[in-house]
Amino acid sequence: MNVVRGILLISLLLYAGNTFAQSNDKEPVAILELGGAASHGLTGEGPSYGPNVAVEFTPIENWLEIEAGVTPLFRRHSTEWGTDLLFKKPWTLSKKVEFMAGVGPEWIHAREYGITTNTIAGEAIGDFMFWPSSGKHRFGWYLEPGYEYNFGRGHDQSLEISGGLLIAIP
């Protein structure tokens, strides 16, 4: 039931309208995210860590951003590759700070103790983007906490956080 409440809350945030409009500066074609990620299972798995890479673009200005990313996570006797597609609603909090709330599906390819599984999961995230220069958004950094619910056997749940460098693609 808590998962349903969380999804409803994120959905309300996505469709709440434009409380803060995004800046009118020329937006880049896409933004590349390079960083690291950590995940901690809520249903018994321990922590896992790894790099992540994602690219996001804006199909509907001030309303929708789409992010596609890959994150390999490693822990003892286990490797998990997560590939996600997130649909995010952006808000500009200031000239240097943006926030996005997003949800989307994730495909998980895992190998644990020699057994390989492929499952589908749902993911909800908050994405904070920080741009040091208030003019053009060329380089910045991000912090992205999230929650993942795996629909496969065991219905694993985890809290995640990723962060790193933002590179605007003009």
Backbone bond lengths (Angstrom), bond angles and torsions (degrees), N, CA, C in turn:
res aa  C-N    CA-C-N  psi(-1)  N-CA   C-N-CA  omega(-1)  CA-C   N-CA-C  phi
1 M - - - 1.453 - - 1.531 110.98 -
2 N 1.367 116.68 -35.46 1.461 119.78 179.02 1.518 111.84 -64.85
3 V 1.343 116.66 -32.28 1.464 120.53 178.39 1.527 109.28 -64.64
4 V 1.328 116.59 -42.77 1.467 120.94 179.80 1.526 110.05 -63.38
5 R 1.316 117.00 -41.67 1.470 120.28 178.09 1.525 111.37 -62.32
6 G 1.345 115.56 -42.61 1.459 119.78 178.76 1.518 112.32 -62.46
7 I 1.333 116.34 -43.21 1.466 120.68 178.92 1.520 110.38 -65.19
8 L 1.325 117.69 -40.35 1.465 120.81 177.68 1.524 111.32 -63.66
9 L 1.333 117.11 -40.89 1.461 120.71 178.79 1.522 111.02 -63.06
10 I 1.322 116.90 -45.65 1.464 120.63 178.55 1.527 109.96 -63.28
11 S 1.326 117.83 -40.60 1.469 120.98 179.09 1.521 111.05 -62.13
12 L 1.324 117.34 -41.08 1.461 120.38 177.84 1.523 110.62 -62.67
13 L 1.333 116.62 -40.62 1.457 119.52 177.75 1.525 111.60 -63.17
14 L 1.335 115.94 -38.61 1.461 119.40 -178.16 1.521 112.23 -68.06
15 Y 1.322 117.21 -33.15 1.457 120.84 -175.63 1.518 113.51 -106.47
16 A 1.321 117.56 14.67 1.458 120.83 -175.56 1.520 113.70 -73.46
17 G 1.295 117.40 -11.75 1.458 119.69 -179.24 1.509 110.84 98.36
18 N 1.293 117.08 -176.61 1.455 121.87 -175.86 1.523 110.44 -94.87
19 T 1.319 116.67 89.35 1.446 119.46 175.33 1.521 109.35 -70.45
20 F 1.318 114.92 -42.88 1.459 121.73 174.60 1.514 106.85 -121.75
21 A 1.298 117.27 123.89 1.459 119.67 177.27 1.515 108.92 -79.27
22 Q 1.335 116.40 148.59 1.456 119.44 176.62 1.509 109.47 -73.76
23 S 1.328 115.75 158.87 1.452 120.59 -177.65 1.520 110.87 -65.32
24 N 1.351 115.18 155.92 1.451 120.89 -178.67 1.517 112.79 -87.56
25 D 1.352 118.38 3.63 1.453 120.86 177.26 1.520 108.92 -60.89
26 K 1.338 115.13 152.35 1.451 119.77 179.36 1.526 108.95 -63.76
27 E 1.297 115.85 124.26 1.459 121.65 -178.33 1.525 110.30 -83.84
28 P 1.328 117.84 148.11 1.463 120.45 175.16 1.536 110.77 -69.74
29 V 1.325 116.33 161.48 1.458 121.32 178.16 1.525 110.57 -63.39
30 A 1.329 115.93 -40.78 1.458 122.02 179.11 1.521 108.51 -154.66
31 I 1.322 115.17 165.61 1.465 121.47 176.54 1.523 107.67 -127.25
32 L 1.314 115.60 127.25 1.450 122.55 178.04 1.520 109.06 -93.60
33 E 1.322 116.84 131.52 1.462 122.64 177.21 1.524 108.54 -111.80
34 L 1.328 116.50 123.17 1.468 122.65 176.61 1.515 107.86 -125.63
35 G 1.334 116.75 125.36 1.455 117.40 -178.45 1.506 113.38 -171.68
36 G 1.299 114.33 -156.61 1.451 122.64 179.58 1.515 110.36 -123.80
37 A 1.327 115.42 159.91 1.462 120.56 -178.17 1.525 110.09 -138.61
38 A 1.318 114.68 152.07 1.461 122.25 174.25 1.523 107.66 -136.51
39 S 1.323 115.63 143.90 1.466 121.15 -179.63 1.521 108.00 -136.98
40 H 1.331 115.61 143.02 1.456 120.28 176.76 1.523 108.26 -132.86
41 G 1.325 115.04 119.45 1.460 120.24 -179.40 1.514 112.38 -69.08
42 L 1.328 115.46 139.32 1.461 120.93 177.95 1.524 111.47 -93.21
43 T 1.332 117.04 -7.87 1.463 120.85 -175.45 1.525 111.56 -118.41
44 G 1.332 117.59 33.53 1.448 120.17 172.64 1.508 116.45 115.29
45 E 1.315 119.48 -27.35 1.458 119.73 179.05 1.522 108.92 -71.93
46 G 1.290 115.94 151.94 1.459 120.42 177.74 1.519 111.04 -85.48
47 P 1.316 116.42 -170.50 1.462 120.08 179.44 1.520 111.77 -73.82
48 S 1.320 115.97 152.70 1.458 122.07 174.15 1.526 108.30 -140.19
49 Y 1.335 115.76 154.57 1.458 121.28 -173.11 1.516 110.10 -138.95
50 G 1.332 116.08 155.82 1.449 120.01 175.23 1.516 112.01 177.40
51 P 1.324 116.16 177.80 1.465 120.50 177.53 1.520 110.46 -82.83
52 N 1.320 116.23 165.89 1.464 118.45 171.19 1.522 109.77 -145.89
53 V 1.317 114.40 153.20 1.453 122.01 177.09 1.525 107.44 -141.14
54 A 1.328 115.67 138.40 1.454 120.45 179.86 1.518 109.22 -150.90
55 V 1.308 115.58 159.11 1.456 121.76 173.96 1.524 106.97 -132.70
56 E 1.325 115.72 138.62 1.464 119.06 178.39 1.518 109.46 -131.17
57 F 1.319 114.17 150.41 1.460 120.93 178.57 1.522 108.92 -141.92
58 T 1.324 115.99 165.74 1.462 122.47 -174.17 1.528 110.14 -114.96
59 P 1.336 118.72 100.10 1.461 119.95 176.77 1.528 112.91 -78.06
60 I 1.346 118.08 -31.74 1.462 122.46 179.16 1.528 107.71 -128.26
61 E 1.324 116.10 106.14 1.464 122.69 -176.94 1.529 111.39 -53.67
62 N 1.331 116.68 134.62 1.465 124.63 178.33 1.527 113.92 65.54
63 W 1.306 118.12 8.89 1.456 118.79 -176.08 1.523 113.79 -134.61
64 L 1.340 117.86 -43.55 1.458 120.01 -173.94 1.520 111.15 -140.94
65 E 1.328 115.35 130.62 1.457 122.35 169.82 1.518 107.16 -124.81
66 I 1.303 115.97 141.90 1.463 121.60 -179.73 1.520 108.40 -117.35
67 E 1.318 115.78 131.74 1.463 121.87 -179.73 1.519 109.46 -123.83
68 A 1.322 116.56 131.14 1.462 122.72 173.67 1.519 107.13 -119.02
69 G 1.329 116.19 130.99 1.450 118.77 -176.07 1.516 113.62 -148.44
70 V 1.323 115.26 163.90 1.462 123.39 177.83 1.523 108.26 -132.07
71 T 1.334 115.47 133.71 1.460 121.17 178.94 1.522 109.89 -137.39
72 P 1.325 118.29 111.31 1.461 119.67 170.62 1.532 108.96 -86.68
73 L 1.323 116.24 128.94 1.468 121.34 179.14 1.522 109.35 -115.85
74 F 1.316 116.04 137.44 1.454 121.09 -175.46 1.522 110.24 -124.28
75 R 1.327 115.24 139.37 1.465 122.54 168.84 1.523 106.52 -150.29
76 R 1.276 116.39 173.64 1.464 120.30 -175.98 1.530 111.02 -55.94
77 H 1.318 116.74 126.53 1.468 124.80 178.60 1.523 113.82 64.37
78 S 1.343 118.47 18.77 1.460 119.60 -175.87 1.528 111.04 -151.13
79 T 1.322 114.56 139.87 1.460 122.50 171.80 1.517 106.99 -134.24
80 E 1.320 116.56 132.77 1.469 121.41 -178.90 1.520 108.76 -131.81
81 W 1.327 116.43 126.35 1.464 122.17 175.86 1.515 107.48 -106.78
82 G 1.317 116.66 117.87 1.463 121.76 177.33 1.520 109.87 -108.14
83 T 1.312 116.34 128.04 1.461 122.42 176.36 1.516 107.11 -119.68
84 D 1.339 117.55 118.54 1.465 119.34 -173.78 1.527 112.14 -123.23
85 L 1.315 113.94 160.04 1.459 123.49 175.24 1.523 105.93 -133.82
86 L 1.334 115.90 109.48 1.464 121.06 -174.18 1.529 110.87 -109.97
87 F 1.310 115.58 139.52 1.457 123.14 175.67 1.522 106.88 -109.75
88 K 1.345 116.24 117.05 1.460 120.44 -169.41 1.527 111.77 -122.76
89 K 1.322 115.23 142.47 1.458 123.12 174.58 1.523 107.52 -99.48
90 P 1.362 118.66 120.91 1.470 120.69 -177.73 1.528 113.49 -93.11
91 W 1.328 115.26 148.75 1.457 123.55 170.50 1.527 107.40 -135.95
92 T 1.313 117.53 135.81 1.456 121.88 174.81 1.522 107.30 -94.48
93 L 1.325 116.85 117.55 1.459 121.46 -178.99 1.525 111.30 -88.52
94 S 1.328 116.23 -31.10 1.467 122.41 175.60 1.526 107.15 -160.26
95 K 1.331 117.13 -176.71 1.462 119.57 178.56 1.526 112.18 -67.10
96 K 1.329 116.43 -19.19 1.454 120.38 -176.60 1.524 114.58 -113.48
97 V 1.330 118.06 -6.52 1.466 120.87 -175.37 1.526 110.48 -132.47
98 E 1.340 115.32 130.29 1.455 122.08 173.85 1.521 108.75 -123.08
99 F 1.326 116.03 152.43 1.459 121.60 175.05 1.519 108.43 -131.07
100 M 1.324 116.14 140.84 1.457 121.17 175.39 1.519 109.12 -135.16
101 A 1.324 115.78 138.96 1.461 121.61 172.40 1.514 106.43 -110.28
102 G 1.328 116.34 135.12 1.454 118.66 -175.89 1.510 114.21 -146.35
103 V 1.320 114.42 159.39 1.462 123.30 175.37 1.521 108.11 -140.17
104 G 1.328 115.15 159.25 1.446 118.49 176.64 1.512 112.63 172.78
105 P 1.330 115.54 172.69 1.464 120.94 178.96 1.521 111.92 -84.07
106 E 1.325 114.70 159.35 1.457 121.21 176.76 1.519 108.72 -141.63
107 W 1.322 116.39 136.27 1.460 122.35 173.47 1.515 107.04 -100.62
108 I 1.333 117.02 128.76 1.453 121.90 -176.69 1.524 109.78 -118.55
109 H 1.317 115.48 121.77 1.466 123.16 175.63 1.520 106.01 -110.00
110 A 1.323 117.02 111.75 1.467 120.88 -174.60 1.522 111.11 -122.48
111 R 1.325 114.64 147.22 1.462 121.45 173.24 1.522 106.75 -131.00
112 E 1.338 114.91 115.88 1.458 120.78 -177.51 1.522 109.19 -133.17
113 Y 1.330 116.57 123.50 1.456 122.99 -178.43 1.532 111.41 51.38
114 G 1.335 117.01 39.61 1.452 121.80 177.09 1.518 115.87 83.03
115 I 1.325 118.03 -1.12 1.475 122.17 -179.90 1.524 108.69 -105.16
116 T 1.335 115.80 127.22 1.458 121.68 -179.26 1.527 110.29 -101.69
117 T 1.339 116.38 133.97 1.468 121.34 177.16 1.526 109.34 -133.61
118 N 1.310 115.46 152.59 1.461 123.53 173.59 1.518 107.52 -126.99
119 T 1.317 116.89 125.43 1.463 120.59 -178.63 1.523 110.21 -139.45
120 I 1.316 114.47 167.52 1.462 123.13 175.87 1.522 107.59 -109.28
121 A 1.334 115.64 141.10 1.462 121.28 178.76 1.529 108.69 -134.25
122 G 1.309 115.53 165.54 1.458 122.49 172.33 1.518 108.27 -114.03
123 E 1.316 115.86 145.90 1.455 119.84 -175.54 1.523 109.75 -134.53
124 A 1.323 116.86 140.38 1.467 123.28 174.01 1.525 107.53 -127.82
125 I 1.340 116.59 133.57 1.467 120.25 -174.91 1.520 111.38 -137.15
126 G 1.315 114.67 159.89 1.452 123.47 165.43 1.522 105.29 -118.39
127 D 1.306 118.04 134.63 1.457 121.25 -174.28 1.527 109.23 -125.17
128 F 1.328 116.42 112.81 1.463 121.64 177.03 1.521 108.13 -101.26
129 M 1.331 116.95 125.84 1.464 121.90 178.34 1.521 108.29 -116.49
130 F 1.327 115.39 130.71 1.458 121.49 -178.18 1.526 108.26 -119.21
131 W 1.340 116.01 124.97 1.457 122.93 -179.58 1.526 108.34 -115.17
132 P 1.340 118.98 112.54 1.466 121.51 -176.31 1.524 114.17 -60.39
133 S 1.317 118.57 -38.12 1.469 120.00 178.68 1.525 108.65 -99.39
134 S 1.322 116.67 133.21 1.462 120.37 -175.49 1.527 112.50 -79.08
135 G 1.319 118.05 -11.02 1.466 121.03 178.88 1.519 110.72 -76.34
136 K 1.314 115.37 -103.27 1.458 120.68 -179.68 1.523 110.20 -85.33
137 H 1.307 115.47 140.21 1.460 121.45 177.62 1.523 108.12 -90.18
138 R 1.330 116.35 91.08 1.465 120.64 179.51 1.520 111.31 -102.56
139 F 1.330 116.05 -49.62 1.457 121.78 179.23 1.518 108.56 -131.94
140 G 1.306 115.13 144.58 1.449 120.21 177.94 1.515 109.53 -162.14
141 W 1.311 115.48 -163.03 1.451 120.00 175.87 1.513 109.18 -143.53
142 Y 1.314 115.74 161.48 1.464 120.91 -175.58 1.519 111.03 -136.47
143 L 1.312 114.50 158.23 1.455 123.55 174.27 1.524 106.18 -138.08
144 E 1.338 116.45 124.41 1.463 120.28 -171.36 1.534 111.13 -133.02
145 P 1.339 117.95 91.21 1.466 119.55 173.48 1.528 109.86 -77.67
146 G 1.339 116.37 151.12 1.457 118.99 -178.34 1.516 113.54 -156.11
147 Y 1.318 113.65 172.31 1.469 123.58 178.07 1.519 107.44 -132.66
148 E 1.323 116.98 136.46 1.464 122.29 -179.43 1.521 110.04 -126.12
149 Y 1.339 115.57 136.11 1.464 121.97 175.51 1.514 107.71 -123.47
150 N 1.339 116.59 117.11 1.458 122.35 -177.85 1.526 109.07 -90.30
151 F 1.331 116.88 126.84 1.460 121.62 -178.76 1.526 112.77 -84.60
152 G 1.333 118.31 -0.65 1.454 122.83 179.41 1.516 111.71 -78.26
153 R 1.328 114.91 -173.34 1.462 121.44 -179.28 1.523 110.49 -54.82
154 G 1.294 117.87 132.77 1.454 122.90 179.77 1.521 114.09 90.37
155 H 1.317 117.69 -17.62 1.469 122.56 179.60 1.532 111.54 46.22
156 D 1.328 114.89 52.70 1.461 120.51 179.65 1.521 111.03 -58.14
157 Q 1.320 115.03 145.75 1.455 122.08 176.19 1.531 107.50 -129.40
158 S 1.324 115.93 146.68 1.457 118.10 179.27 1.521 111.30 -150.56
159 L 1.315 114.58 154.02 1.455 122.69 170.97 1.515 106.69 -101.85
160 E 1.327 115.54 139.38 1.462 120.37 -175.05 1.511 109.84 -132.89
161 I 1.315 114.91 157.58 1.461 120.34 170.74 1.525 107.38 -148.50
162 S 1.315 114.46 139.04 1.456 119.53 174.93 1.518 108.06 -136.08
163 G 1.295 115.54 157.93 1.447 120.70 179.66 1.508 110.62 -163.97
164 G 1.315 115.52 158.31 1.447 118.41 178.94 1.505 112.93 164.88
165 L 1.308 115.18 -151.18 1.448 124.76 -172.65 1.528 111.73 -93.91
166 L 1.330 116.18 139.60 1.465 122.88 172.89 1.526 108.13 -106.88
167 I 1.323 116.71 133.41 1.453 121.84 176.95 1.524 107.53 -128.48
168 A 1.325 116.25 115.76 1.463 120.74 179.32 1.519 110.25 -76.59
169 I 1.325 116.60 136.63 1.444 122.55 176.68 1.536 106.37 -104.84
170 P 1.346 117.38 109.17 1.479 119.73 -173.17 1.518 114.36 -66.65
